[in-house]
Amino acid sequence: MSHSKLHFYDASNSHNVPSGVHAAVYMDGEFAWTESEIKRMGPIFRITVLGGVEAAHKARSIDIEKGNPAYDPERFMPFLIERSRHYGDATPYCDRSDRPMVEQHCERAGILHLMRFWIATLDGTQDVEGAWAVQYSGGFHSPFDISVLHGRNDFHKAA
């Protein structure tokens, strides 16, 4: 019996994401989604682009991309440490070329084993060793990004 993989969406413009789907939603920064936009989604998890300790209690993932405030280890490490300490996991989202840098910081902090990496490939590659999820389609000129989930499905319904 074959099992289909769960695919989920994210976008800087929430209106581009179809209603009712699994989605990763931005909670802060320039592209923050409103609560009404979040409620029209199916199961979700929240992403921060700003990072910091406070965000770790509201988001599971941190967007560690060049150009985002959270690209700085001084922003992403407090989030990852706090999230790991209180919830036992954290989801760094990063390009596969930045993964070694993020892993190195997490290893030094003793939390690498708790990370659930969400890796961006954007070239159609859906399997990346050790990745919880892989964003394989989308990019700057696409209306939305699509990722495939390889790890535990612990999305939740927006309240």
C-alpha positions in Angstrom: 0.0 0.0 0.0 1.5 3.4 -0.9 1.1 6.4 1.4 0.8 9.8 -0.1 3.0 12.5 1.5 1.5 15.6 3.1 2.2 18.8 1.3 1.8 22.2 2.8 1.9 25.8 1.7 3.3 29.1 2.7 3.3 32.6 1.1 4.1 36.2 1.9 0.6 37.0 0.6 -1.9 34.8 2.5 -4.5 35.4 -0.2 -2.5 33.3 -2.6 -2.8 30.2 -0.5 -5.9 28.1 -1.1 -8.4 27.9 1.8 -8.4 24.8 4.0 -4.9 23.5 3.2 -2.1 22.7 5.6 -0.1 25.9 5.9 2.9 27.5 7.6 1.8 31.0 8.5 3.9 34.1 9.2 3.2 35.6 12.7 5.4 38.7 12.5 7.4 40.9 10.2 6.4 42.5 6.9 4.3 39.5 5.7 2.5 38.7 9.0 -0.9 37.1 8.4 -4.0 38.4 10.2 -5.9 36.0 12.5 -8.8 36.0 10.0 -6.4 34.9 7.2 -5.0 32.1 9.4 -8.5 30.8 10.4 -9.4 30.1 6.8 -6.5 27.6 6.6 -6.6 23.9 7.6 -4.0 22.8 10.1 -1.1 25.3 10.6 2.1 26.1 12.3 3.5 29.6 12.9 6.7 31.0 11.5 8.7 34.0 12.9 10.9 36.1 10.7 12.0 38.3 13.7 13.1 35.6 16.1 13.9 36.2 19.7 12.9 34.5 23.0 9.3 35.8 23.0 8.6 34.4 19.6 9.5 30.9 20.7 6.3 30.7 22.7 4.1 31.7 19.7 5.9 30.1 16.7 7.5 26.7 16.0 9.6 27.7 13.1 12.0 30.5 12.4 12.8 31.8 8.9 16.6 31.9 8.6 17.0 33.5 5.1 19.4 36.1 3.9 17.6 39.5 4.2 15.5 38.5 7.2 16.3 39.8 10.7 16.4 36.2 11.9 19.3 35.4 9.6 21.6 36.7 12.4 22.6 34.0 14.9 22.0 36.5 17.6 18.3 36.4 16.6 17.8 32.8 15.6 19.8 31.1 18.4 17.7 32.6 21.3 14.6 31.4 19.5 15.9 27.9 18.9 17.3 27.5 22.4 14.1 28.8 24.1 11.8 26.7 21.8 13.9 23.6 22.5 14.0 24.2 26.2 10.2 24.6 26.6 8.8 22.4 23.8 11.5 19.9 23.0 11.8 20.9 19.4 12.3 23.8 17.0 12.0 24.1 13.3 14.7 26.2 11.6 13.7 27.0 8.0 16.8 27.6 5.8 18.2 27.1 2.4 20.2 23.9 2.1 23.4 26.0 1.6 22.8 27.7 5.0 22.0 24.5 6.9 25.7 23.7 7.8 26.0 27.2 9.4 22.7 26.7 11.4 23.8 23.2 12.4 27.1 24.4 13.6 25.5 27.0 16.0 23.0 24.4 17.2 25.7 21.9 17.8 27.7 24.4 19.9 24.5 25.1 22.0 23.9 21.4 22.5 20.5 21.4 20.8 21.2 20.0 17.3 19.5 16.7 18.2 16.2 18.6 18.8 16.1 20.5 15.5 13.5 19.6 12.8 15.0 21.2 9.8 12.7 22.6 7.1 15.0 22.9 4.1 14.4 25.0 1.0 15.6 23.6 -2.3 13.1 25.2 -4.8 14.5 23.1 -7.6 12.0 20.2 -7.3 14.2 18.2 -4.9 11.8 16.7 -2.3 14.2 14.5 -0.3 17.0 16.0 1.7 18.6 13.7 4.3 17.5 14.4 7.8 15.0 17.1 6.8 11.6 17.2 8.7 10.2 19.0 5.6 11.5 20.2 2.2 10.2 23.3 0.4 10.7 22.1 -3.2 8.5 24.5 -5.2 7.9 28.3 -5.3 10.3 31.2 -4.8 10.2 34.9 -5.1 8.0 35.1 -8.3 5.6 32.3 -7.3 2.3 33.0 -5.7 3.1 30.4 -2.9 5.6 27.9 -1.9 4.9 24.1 -1.5 6.7 21.8 0.9 6.5 18.1 1.6 6.5 16.8 5.1 8.8 13.9 6.0 8.5 14.1 9.7 5.8 14.1 12.4 2.6 15.8 11.4 1.9 18.0 14.4 0.2 20.8 12.6 -2.7 22.2 14.6 -6.0 23.9 13.8 -5.9 27.7 14.2 -8.1 28.8 17.1 
